[in-house]
Amino acid sequence: MLRLPSSSRYQIPDVGGELVADVAKTLANSAARLTLPQLANCYLGQYSSDYVRRAALAGLQLGLIVSDSAGYACSEKRRDLLKKASKIELKFEFREGLQDYGPFLLYADYLSKGFSPFEASTRTRGLFEIEQSTDRLERIFRAWGKYAELIEDTGVGLKIKVNTDHLLFDYVKRLVEALEAELRAKLFAIDMLGPEVFTYLDRNNIKLDDIAKALRNYETDPKPSAARSLEIFERFVHTIAAERGVDVRKPKGLMDWMDGLHSKNDLPTNLWHVCRGMVGLRNMTHHNPDSETGLEWNVSFKVALTSALLVSIMIRTVFLYVTQRKQEF
């Protein structure tokens, strides 16, 4: 049986999202890395050193902050945006990190399917092996989601909701609408994969961004969209093949890894044949021109959408067979 890697990297500190985003902005404006005492000094008289430490830890978890032995710094990916962000705009930078955070995504997926906040939290806590009480985890995610304007309290429960009517600037509205589309695409992908498979991918740092982009852009940018989703499949096969003892060292590629799984009886013949077809799709979207014909493949938006859906189906099918010998397609 395949042994799943530990998810102990998920430490979810009890801290407000507003301070998490503010700490990330403070670091974005710093010319050098800051130690914890230096960072805490920026909030002297407002927050305790421990509370600032928790905000920095949350920022690390959400990808807004990086750290090493020299101290904390803002993620280079977010630095320019955080520098320019106003106080109200900080919540959208926080939201972008939250929407890429595996435990919160799974929590939001459960909420979107009608589970209570407690049920969503306890499932998420169990699947990600989070060392945090369910009540506290639910309270943190509720507060983070409300700050990011991802969820609202209806009085009878929480629901996923975005409202841009009160925002003053068109570009902020467009930003929120784009984030909403991204979240919907990720929740759809989680629904296709199932929580167990999504948890496995997240533990192995295989994110849903490329599938989400493929689902959003398959009409306007079909070939790159298909290529993105197929790269997710390639990373998944590489990961699970390595765990099963298949030689994945270069110059071996996707076909070799699947042949290795087949030789170890981890892929039955019919599933192996379908997987080999995925190699053809991958090559048609990545190799320009085709090595055999010398011509470039044109990819329609229908194929781009089909590729994104098929990748989710194939990842789930291979995972269930390799780990549990379940034959579900």
C-alpha positions as CSV (number, residue, x, y, z in Angstrom):
1,M,0.0,0.0,0.0
2,L,1.2,3.5,-0.9
3,R,2.3,5.5,2.1
4,L,1.2,9.1,2.0
5,P,3.7,11.8,3.0
6,S,3.2,13.7,6.2
7,S,1.2,17.0,6.1
8,S,2.8,18.4,9.3
9,R,3.7,21.5,7.4
10,Y,0.2,22.8,8.0
11,Q,0.3,24.8,11.2
12,I,-2.7,27.1,11.3
13,P,-2.1,29.9,13.8
14,D,-4.9,31.7,15.6
15,V,-4.5,35.2,14.2
16,G,-6.6,37.7,12.2
17,G,-6.2,37.8,8.5
18,E,-5.9,41.6,8.5
19,L,-2.7,41.5,10.5
20,V,-1.4,38.7,8.3
21,A,-1.8,40.9,5.2
22,D,-0.4,43.9,7.0
23,V,2.7,42.1,8.1
24,A,3.3,40.9,4.5
25,K,3.0,44.6,3.3
26,T,5.4,45.7,6.1
27,L,7.9,43.2,4.8
28,A,7.3,44.2,1.2
29,N,8.3,47.8,2.2
30,S,11.4,46.7,4.0
31,A,14.8,46.9,2.2
32,A,16.2,43.9,4.1
33,R,14.9,40.9,5.9
34,L,13.5,41.5,9.4
35,T,14.1,39.3,12.4
36,L,11.0,38.6,14.6
37,P,12.0,41.3,17.2
38,Q,12.5,43.8,14.4
39,L,9.1,42.9,12.9
40,A,7.4,42.9,16.2
41,N,8.8,46.4,16.9
42,C,6.8,47.7,13.9
43,Y,3.7,46.9,15.9
44,L,4.8,48.0,19.3
45,G,1.8,49.1,21.4
46,Q,-0.6,47.4,19.0
47,Y,0.1,43.6,19.1
48,S,2.3,41.4,21.2
49,S,5.4,39.8,19.8
50,D,3.7,36.4,19.9
51,Y,0.7,37.6,18.0
52,V,3.0,39.1,15.3
53,R,4.9,35.8,15.2
54,R,1.6,34.0,14.5
55,A,0.8,36.4,11.7
56,A,4.2,35.8,10.2
57,L,3.7,32.0,10.4
58,A,0.3,32.4,8.7
59,G,1.9,34.5,6.0
60,L,4.4,31.7,5.5
61,Q,1.6,29.1,5.2
62,L,-0.2,31.3,2.6
63,G,2.8,32.0,0.5
64,L,2.8,35.7,1.2
65,I,6.1,35.6,3.2
66,V,9.3,33.6,3.0
67,S,11.9,33.1,5.7
68,D,15.4,31.8,6.3
69,S,18.1,32.1,9.1
70,A,18.4,35.9,8.4
71,G,14.7,36.6,9.0
72,Y,11.4,37.2,7.2
73,A,10.8,38.8,3.8
74,C,7.9,39.3,1.5
75,S,7.4,36.8,-1.3
76,E,9.0,38.2,-4.5
77,K,5.8,37.2,-6.4
78,R,3.7,39.4,-4.2
79,R,6.2,42.2,-3.3
80,D,5.2,44.8,-6.0
81,L,1.5,44.4,-5.5
82,L,1.7,44.5,-1.7
83,K,3.9,47.6,-1.8
84,K,1.2,49.5,-3.7
85,A,-1.9,48.0,-2.0
86,S,-4.1,50.2,0.1
87,K,-5.6,49.0,3.3
88,I,-8.8,47.8,1.6
89,E,-6.8,46.1,-1.2
90,L,-4.7,44.1,1.2
91,K,-7.6,41.7,1.8
92,F,-7.5,40.7,-1.9
93,E,-3.8,39.8,-1.6
94,F,-4.7,37.8,1.5
95,R,-7.5,36.2,-0.4
96,E,-5.2,35.1,-3.3
97,G,-3.0,33.3,-0.9
98,L,-6.0,31.8,0.9
99,Q,-7.5,30.5,-2.4
100,D,-4.3,28.6,-3.0
101,Y,-4.1,27.1,0.5
102,G,-5.1,23.4,0.5
103,P,-6.8,23.1,3.9
104,F,-9.0,26.2,3.3
105,L,-9.9,25.1,-0.3
106,L,-11.1,21.8,1.1
107,Y,-13.0,23.6,3.9
108,A,-14.7,25.8,1.3
109,D,-15.5,22.8,-0.9
110,Y,-17.4,21.2,1.9
111,L,-19.2,24.4,2.7
112,S,-20.2,24.8,-1.0
113,K,-21.8,21.3,-0.8
114,G,-24.0,22.1,2.2
115,F,-21.9,20.8,5.1
116,S,-22.0,22.7,8.3
117,P,-18.9,24.7,9.3
118,F,-18.1,22.2,12.0
119,E,-18.4,19.3,9.6
120,A,-16.3,21.1,7.0
121,S,-13.6,21.8,9.6
122,T,-13.5,18.3,11.1
123,R,-13.2,16.6,7.7
124,T,-10.5,19.0,6.7
125,R,-8.7,18.6,10.0
126,G,-8.7,14.8,9.6
127,L,-7.7,14.6,6.0
128,F,-4.8,17.0,6.4
129,E,-3.8,15.7,9.9
130,I,-3.9,19.2,11.3
131,E,-2.8,19.4,15.0
132,Q,-5.5,21.9,15.9
133,S,-8.9,21.5,17.6
134,T,-11.9,21.4,15.3
135,D,-13.6,24.3,17.1
136,R,-10.5,26.5,16.8
137,L,-9.8,25.6,13.2
138,E,-13.4,26.4,12.3
139,R,-13.2,29.8,14.0
140,I,-9.9,30.7,12.3
141,F,-11.2,29.7,8.8
142,R,-14.5,31.5,9.4
143,A,-12.6,34.7,10.3
144,W,-10.1,34.4,7.4
145,G,-12.9,33.7,4.9
146,K,-15.0,36.6,6.1
147,Y,-12.0,39.0,6.0
148,A,-11.2,37.9,2.5
149,E,-14.9,38.3,1.5
150,L,-15.0,34.6,0.4
151,I,-17.7,33.5,2.8
152,E,-20.6,35.2,4.7
153,D,-22.6,34.2,7.8
154,T,-26.2,33.9,6.8
155,G,-27.5,33.3,10.3
156,V,-28.2,29.7,9.6
157,G,-24.7,28.8,8.4
158,L,-21.8,29.9,6.2
159,K,-21.9,30.1,2.4
160,I,-19.4,31.0,-0.3
161,K,-20.3,34.5,-1.6
162,V,-18.7,37.4,-3.3
163,N,-20.3,40.9,-3.5
164,T,-18.5,43.6,-5.4
165,D,-21.3,46.2,-5.4
166,H,-19.8,48.4,-2.6
167,L,-16.3,48.5,-4.2
168,L,-15.3,51.9,-5.7
169,F,-12.9,51.1,-8.4
170,D,-13.6,49.1,-11.5
171,Y,-10.2,47.4,-11.4
172,V,-10.8,46.1,-7.9
173,K,-14.2,44.7,-9.1
174,R,-12.4,42.9,-12.0
175,L,-9.9,41.5,-9.6
176,V,-12.6,40.1,-7.3
177,E,-14.5,38.7,-10.3
178,A,-11.3,37.0,-11.5
179,L,-10.6,35.6,-8.1
180,E,-14.2,34.3,-7.9
181,A,-13.8,32.5,-11.2
182,E,-10.5,31.0,-10.1
183,L,-12.1,29.7,-6.8
184,R,-15.1,28.2,-8.7
185,A,-12.7,26.4,-11.1
186,K,-10.7,25.0,-8.2
187,L,-13.7,23.8,-6.3
188,F,-15.0,22.2,-9.5
189,A,-11.6,20.4,-9.8
190,I,-11.7,19.2,-6.2
191,D,-15.2,17.9,-6.9
192,M,-13.9,15.9,-9.9
193,L,-10.9,14.6,-8.0
194,G,-12.5,14.0,-4.6
195,P,-11.1,15.1,-1.3
196,E,-8.8,12.2,-0.8
197,V,-7.0,12.7,-4.2
198,F,-6.9,16.5,-3.7
199,T,-5.3,16.0,-0.3
200,Y,-2.7,13.7,-1.9
201,L,-1.9,16.3,-4.6
202,D,-1.6,19.1,-2.1
203,R,0.7,17.1,0.2
204,N,3.0,16.6,-2.8
205,N,2.9,20.3,-3.7
206,I,0.9,19.6,-6.9
207,K,-1.4,22.6,-7.0
208,L,-4.7,23.1,-9.0
209,D,-3.7,26.4,-10.5
210,D,-3.0,25.0,-14.0
211,I,-6.3,23.0,-14.1
212,A,-8.2,26.1,-12.9
213,K,-6.5,28.2,-15.6
214,A,-7.3,25.6,-18.2
215,L,-11.0,25.6,-17.1
216,R,-11.2,29.4,-17.2
217,N,-9.3,30.0,-20.5
218,Y,-10.0,26.9,-22.7
219,E,-12.1,29.0,-25.1
220,T,-9.7,32.0,-25.5
221,D,-6.4,30.2,-25.2
222,P,-7.0,26.5,-26.0
223,K,-3.6,25.0,-26.7
224,P,-1.7,26.5,-23.6
225,S,-4.8,25.6,-21.5
226,A,-4.6,22.0,-22.6
227,A,-0.9,21.9,-22.0
228,R,-1.2,23.3,-18.5
229,S,-3.6,20.6,-17.4
230,L,-1.6,17.8,-19.0
231,E,1.5,19.1,-17.1
232,I,-0.4,18.4,-13.8
233,F,-1.0,14.8,-15.0
234,E,2.7,14.5,-15.8
235,R,3.7,15.7,-12.3
236,F,1.3,13.4,-10.7
237,V,2.5,10.3,-12.5
238,H,6.1,11.3,-11.7
239,T,5.3,11.6,-8.0
240,I,3.3,8.4,-7.7
241,A,5.7,6.4,-9.8
242,A,8.7,7.5,-7.7
243,E,6.8,6.4,-4.6
244,R,6.2,3.0,-6.1
245,G,9.9,2.5,-6.8
246,V,9.9,3.3,-10.5
247,D,13.1,4.8,-11.9
248,V,12.1,8.4,-12.7
249,R,15.6,9.7,-13.3
250,K,16.4,11.6,-16.5
251,P,16.2,11.1,-19.4
252,K,13.2,8.9,-18.7
253,G,9.8,10.6,-19.3
254,L,6.0,10.1,-18.9
255,M,5.8,7.0,-21.1
256,D,8.7,5.3,-19.2
257,W,7.1,6.1,-15.8
258,M,3.8,4.6,-16.8
259,D,5.5,1.6,-18.3
260,G,7.3,1.2,-15.0
261,L,4.0,1.3,-13.1
262,H,2.6,-1.3,-15.5
263,S,5.5,-3.6,-15.0
264,K,5.0,-3.5,-11.2
265,N,1.3,-4.4,-11.7
266,D,0.3,-0.9,-10.5
267,L,-1.5,-0.2,-13.8
268,P,-3.7,-2.9,-15.3
269,T,-3.4,-3.2,-19.1
270,N,-6.6,-1.3,-20.1
271,L,-5.8,1.6,-17.8
272,W,-2.2,1.5,-19.1
273,H,-3.5,1.9,-22.6
274,V,-5.6,4.9,-21.7
275,C,-2.6,6.5,-19.9
276,R,-0.5,6.0,-23.0
277,G,-3.1,8.0,-24.9
278,M,-2.5,10.9,-22.4
279,V,1.2,10.9,-23.6
280,G,0.0,11.6,-27.1
281,L,-2.2,14.5,-25.9
282,R,0.7,15.8,-23.9
283,N,3.1,15.7,-26.9
284,M,0.6,17.3,-29.3
285,T,0.2,20.3,-26.9
286,H,3.9,20.7,-26.1
287,H,5.9,19.8,-29.2
288,N,6.0,22.4,-32.0
289,P,6.3,21.3,-34.6
290,D,5.4,17.6,-34.4
291,S,8.6,15.5,-34.6
292,E,7.1,13.1,-37.1
293,T,5.1,15.4,-39.5
294,G,7.1,18.6,-39.1
295,L,3.8,20.5,-38.6
296,E,2.2,22.1,-35.6
297,W,-1.0,20.6,-34.1
298,N,-4.0,23.0,-33.8
299,V,-5.9,22.4,-30.6
300,S,-9.6,23.4,-30.5
301,F,-11.3,24.8,-27.4
302,K,-13.4,21.5,-27.2
303,V,-10.2,19.5,-26.9
304,A,-8.8,22.0,-24.4
305,L,-11.8,21.5,-22.2
306,T,-11.9,17.8,-22.6
307,S,-8.2,17.6,-21.7
308,A,-8.8,19.5,-18.4
309,L,-11.7,17.2,-17.5
310,L,-9.8,14.0,-18.6
311,V,-6.8,14.9,-16.5
312,S,-8.9,15.1,-13.3
313,I,-10.6,11.8,-14.2
314,M,-7.3,10.0,-15.0
315,I,-5.5,11.3,-11.9
316,R,-8.4,10.0,-9.7
317,T,-8.5,6.6,-11.6
318,V,-4.8,6.0,-11.4
319,F,-4.6,7.1,-7.7
320,L,-7.5,4.8,-6.6
321,Y,-6.0,1.8,-8.4
322,V,-2.4,2.3,-7.3
323,T,-3.3,3.0,-3.7
324,Q,-6.5,0.9,-3.1
325,R,-6.8,-1.4,-6.2
326,K,-10.2,0.2,-6.9
327,Q,-11.3,0.1,-10.5
328,E,-13.3,3.4,-10.9
329,F,-13.2,5.4,-14.1
